[in-house]
Amino acid sequence: MKEILNEMTIKMRSLSVNEGFARACVASFCVQAEPSLDEVTDIKTAVSEAVTNCVVHAYPDSEGEITINVKLYDDSVFISVSDTGVGIKDISRAIEPFYTTKPNDERSGMGFTVMESFMDEMNVIKNKNGGITVELVKFFEKVSCKAVGETC
């Protein structure tokens, strides 16, 4: 089993203004593992989509809590974004591209597709006490200094 280099957990209210904070916070935390700029951008995009899903779908008529846990490894990051909201009736259907439960709200139904395309692994899990957890994994491509012609 790989050793965790560092770990953090943040909890926030399910407000749309917190999406940018979550994205920036997770990306800043990951920088210590020296990912590439593209890898950081991928992580920011996926976290943004996961948090937005919580805000829009998990708590449609109320406000709730979003929990983000980040485990940083030498070669990867594991991110879980959880809510205790209304859940998803059919996860396999929900992760299909263009499927949306809110077509009148100008939703594209591409949130899970975006997360999956920007990360190396994605799992969507129903929580026992309600809500959903989205697990995201990104592997870092380590570039050696000799590969780019620098002196180590």
N, C-alpha and C positions, 0 to 999 in steps of 0.2 A: 504494500500500500504506500502511496506517495505521501511525503511529508507536507503538511500545510505550512507555508511560509508565513502567512498572515491571514486574519479573518476579521470580518466586521459584520455587524447587523444594524440596520437602521429601520425605524418604524416611523410612519408618517400617515397623516390623514389622507383620505382618498380625494384630494383636491387636484384639479388639473394643473394648478400652478406648481405643484410638487413634482411634476414629471421632469421638468428641466433640472431641478435640484437632484433628483435621483440619478438621472443620466450623468450629470457632471460629477457627482459624488463617487459613483461606481467607477467611472473612467479615471478619475484622479487616484483612486485607491489602486487601480490596476497598473498605473504607470511605474510603480516600484519594481515590477517584474520585467520592465523594459520591452513591452510589446511595440510593434511597429505602429506608425500613425494609422495605417489602414486597419489594423487589428483594434485599436482604440475606437476608431470610427464605427466599426462593426458592432462593438460592445455597446457603444452609446445608442446606436440605432435600435438594437434588440431590446435594451432596457427601456428605452422610450416607449416602444410598442407594448411591452409587457405591463408597464405602469399605466399606460393609457387604457389598455384593456380592463384593468382593475377599476379605474375611475369611471369608465363609460358603462361597463357591463356588470361588474360585480355588485355595485351599489347603485342601481338605476334610480331609486327613489329616496335614497338616504346617503349618509356619509359613513364611511367605515375606516378600517385601518389596513394599510399595506405594509408588509414586512419584506425587506430585502436582505438576504444573507449572501455574502461574497466570501468564497474561500480561494485564496491565491496560492498557486503552486509554481514551481520553477518554470514549468512548460505550459501552464494552462490556468484558466480561471473557471470556477464553478459558481454560478449565480442562480439563486432561487428567488422568485418574486411570488409572494403569497397573499391571499386575501381570505376573508371569512364571509364573503358575500353569498349571492344567490346560486353560484355554481354554474355548471354547463351541463345541460341534459344529455347531449350526445357529443362527446369530445371528438370522435372520429369525423363527424360531420362538421364540427366547428373549425377544425384545422384544414378543411378543404379550401382551396383558393376561391375567393369571391363569395363565400358563404357569409351572410350577415343576418343577424336577428333585428337589425335596425336600418333597413333600406331607406326609410323616410328621413333618417337623420344624416344622410349623405355619408354613410359608412361603406367602405369598399370591400370589407370582408377579407382583407389581405394581412391583417396583423400577425397571425401565426405564420403565414407564408414568409413574411418579411423576417421574422425572428429566425425561422428555420434556415433561410437563405444566407443570413449574415453570421450565424453561429455554426459550430461543427456538430453540435448535438442539441436537441430540444425534446423535452418530455413535458406533457401536460397531465397533471395528476389531480384527481378529486380528493379533497381533504376529508378526513373522517368527520370533522365537526362543521362541515360546510365550506364552501369556497373552493378555490383552485390554487395549485402551485404550478408555476412554470419553471422548469429547470433548464438552464442554458449552460453550455460548455463551449469555450473557445480555446483552441490549442495555439500556442505562440510558436511562430517559426523563428527560431533563434538563428541569427546570421553571425557567423564568426567574423572577426575583424580581418582575418586573412582572406576571406571570401570577397571582401570589398576593397582589398588592397591597402588596409590601414596597418599601422604598427600596433601590436598588442601591448 
